[in-house]
């Protein structure tokens, strides 16, 4: 059950990337005994009222996504911003706890800090990395950010990180920096599998 009551965000898993470096659909990789998209969904369901998965048109019909609530990005090439915009097309009043599918070390403590530290009076609640950059892909995006995102997309700016840097954001320090590590290549995938097998 969600931990933050009636104001719980909805979950959105970004799984529509082309995975060129990885060479396979990141959402279907097995790190934890099941497809990564299903594992992330299970984590988010503890903190969100429901979970949707943002996918591309080519992923429609794949069995692992068939049993999930999906949002299809109609305009490929807009990246994560396009997935978030498409989710708001489905539910414009929702706050979205957005998580990239390629975070196999994501943990409950990180999501708990994000949801408990959430500020609904800011456009977003986000973690700051050790190098000072803000993390847009494990972030709660409030409904008020929708208009700002649409304006930036019309100008051709699809960077969620730049949107964070230019907006009023509640900034948190991650309890576990490794939880935000994205895995983008076969070498990184194999290293994470070894880490999880022999912690």
C-alpha positions in Angstrom: 0.0 0.0 0.0 1.2 3.6 -0.6 2.8 5.2 2.4 1.7 8.8 1.8 -2.1 8.6 1.9 -4.5 10.3 -0.4 -1.8 12.5 -1.9 0.2 9.6 -3.1 1.7 10.2 -6.6 1.2 7.8 -9.5 4.2 5.8 -10.6 5.6 6.1 -14.1 8.4 3.8 -15.3 10.3 5.0 -18.3 11.0 2.0 -20.5 10.7 3.4 -24.0 14.3 4.1 -24.8 15.9 2.5 -27.8 18.7 0.8 -25.7 21.3 1.2 -28.4 24.3 0.8 -26.1 22.7 -2.1 -24.2 21.5 -3.9 -27.4 18.4 -5.3 -25.7 15.2 -3.9 -24.1 16.3 -2.7 -20.6 12.9 -3.4 -19.2 13.1 -7.1 -20.0 16.6 -7.7 -18.4 16.5 -10.0 -15.4 18.5 -8.8 -12.4 16.2 -9.9 -9.6 14.5 -13.1 -10.8 12.0 -11.3 -13.1 11.9 -8.7 -15.8 13.3 -5.4 -14.6 10.1 -3.5 -15.5 8.1 -5.8 -13.3 10.6 -5.5 -10.4 10.5 -1.7 -10.5 6.7 -1.8 -10.7 6.6 -3.9 -7.5 8.8 -1.3 -5.7 6.7 1.6 -6.9 3.4 0.0 -5.9 4.5 0.4 -2.3 4.5 4.2 -2.6 2.1 5.0 -5.5 -1.6 4.7 -6.1 -1.0 2.9 -9.4 1.9 2.4 -11.8 2.1 3.0 -15.6 4.9 2.1 -18.0 5.9 4.5 -20.7 6.9 2.5 -23.8 7.5 3.2 -27.5 5.3 1.9 -30.4 7.7 -0.9 -31.2 7.2 -2.4 -27.6 3.4 -2.7 -27.9 2.4 -6.4 -27.9 5.5 -7.6 -26.0 4.2 -10.1 -23.4 6.0 -8.5 -20.4 4.3 -5.2 -21.1 0.9 -6.7 -22.0 -0.1 -7.2 -18.4 0.8 -3.7 -17.3 -0.8 -0.3 -17.6 1.1 1.3 -20.5 1.4 4.8 -22.0 2.7 4.8 -25.5 4.9 7.8 -26.5 3.4 8.9 -29.9 6.4 11.1 -30.9 9.6 9.1 -30.7 12.8 11.1 -30.1 11.6 13.2 -27.3 13.2 10.9 -24.7 12.1 10.9 -21.0 10.3 14.2 -21.4 8.1 12.7 -24.1 7.2 9.8 -21.8 6.3 12.2 -19.0 4.2 14.4 -21.3 2.3 11.4 -22.6 1.5 10.3 -19.0 0.1 13.8 -18.3 -2.0 13.4 -21.5 -3.6 10.4 -19.8 -4.0 12.0 -16.4 -3.2 15.8 -16.4 -3.9 16.2 -12.7 -1.5 13.5 -11.5 1.7 13.9 -9.7 4.1 11.3 -11.2 6.9 9.5 -9.4 9.0 9.0 -12.5 11.7 6.3 -12.4 13.9 5.1 -15.3 13.7 1.3 -15.8 17.5 1.0 -15.9 18.0 1.5 -12.1 18.5 -2.1 -10.8 20.0 -0.9 -7.5 17.0 1.3 -6.7 15.8 0.6 -3.1 12.9 1.2 -0.8 14.9 3.6 1.4 15.5 5.9 -1.6 11.8 5.9 -2.6 10.7 6.4 0.9 12.9 9.5 1.3 11.6 10.8 -2.0 8.0 10.4 -1.1 8.4 11.6 2.5 10.5 14.6 1.5 8.0 15.6 -1.3 7.0 19.2 -1.6 3.7 19.7 -3.5 4.3 23.5 -3.6 7.4 23.0 -5.8 7.3 21.8 -9.4 9.3 18.7 -8.5 11.1 16.9 -5.7 14.5 15.6 -6.9 17.8 14.1 -5.6 21.1 15.9 -6.1 24.1 13.8 -7.1 27.5 14.2 -5.6 28.7 16.3 -8.5 25.9 18.8 -7.9 23.7 17.8 -10.8 20.0 17.0 -10.2 18.5 13.6 -11.1 15.4 13.9 -13.3 14.7 10.2 -13.6 14.0 9.3 -10.0 11.9 12.3 -9.3 8.3 13.3 -8.3 6.9 15.7 -10.9 3.9 17.8 -9.7 1.0 18.6 -12.0 2.1 22.3 -12.1 5.2 21.2 -14.1 3.1 20.0 -17.0 2.6 23.5 -18.6 6.3 24.3 -18.2 7.3 21.0 -19.8 5.0 21.5 -22.7 6.4 25.0 -23.3 9.9 23.7 -23.3 9.0 20.8 -25.7 7.5 23.3 -28.1 10.8 25.2 -28.1 12.6 22.0 -28.8 14.1 21.5 -25.4 13.4 18.0 -24.1 15.9 18.0 -21.2 14.3 17.2 -17.9 17.5 18.0 -16.1 17.5 21.6 -17.5 13.9 21.9 -16.6 14.8 21.0 -13.0 17.7 23.4 -12.9 15.5 26.3 -14.1 12.5 25.5 -11.8 11.6 25.8 -8.1 12.5 22.3 -6.9 12.7 20.6 -3.5 16.2 19.1 -3.4 17.1 16.0 -1.4 20.3 14.2 -0.8 20.1 10.5 -1.7 20.5 8.0 1.2 22.3 5.7 -1.2 24.0 7.2 -4.3 24.4 3.7 -5.9 20.6 3.4 -6.0 20.5 6.0 -8.7 23.2 4.3 -10.9 21.8 3.7 -14.4 23.0 0.7 -16.3 23.4 1.3 -20.0 25.8 -1.2 -21.5 26.3 -5.0 -21.4 29.5 -4.6 -19.4 27.7 -2.6 -16.7 24.8 -5.1 -16.8 27.2 -8.0 -16.2 28.9 -6.1 -13.4 25.5 -5.4 -11.6 24.6 -9.1 -12.0 27.8 -10.1 -10.3 27.3 -7.5 -7.6 23.8 -8.7 -6.9 24.9 -12.4 -6.9 27.9 -11.8 -4.6 27.1 -8.7 -2.5 
